[in-house]
Amino acid sequence: MEKSKIKVKIFGTEYALKADTGHEDIKNAAVYVDKKMQEISSKMVEQSDMRVAVLTALNIADELLQTRRQIPSELIAKTNRLADILYAALED
């Protein structure tokens, strides 16, 4: 399958990317990164684009790691609730 081009704009710079599929996902990711960079930039005085990009990457990585930790505990809690429901139904 030939890759098609997609253009996104992040923090005032346009990037031409190639992708097999998932153009909407790429666009959504670009919008998210741009929004985060704008937020961080607005809180800092005269920082370089590189510094804003690195701080944005760290913030997004932290969000990802927190989500990864959270999901297993939520699945365990949900599984335990379902098990309790099953046990209660079997006892009746």
Protein Blocks (a to p, Z undefined) as FASTA:
>chain_A
ZZddddddeehiacddddfbhmlmmmmmmmmmmmmmmmmmmmpghiafklmmmmmmmmmm
mmmmmmmmmmmmmmmmmmmmmmmmmmmmmmZZ
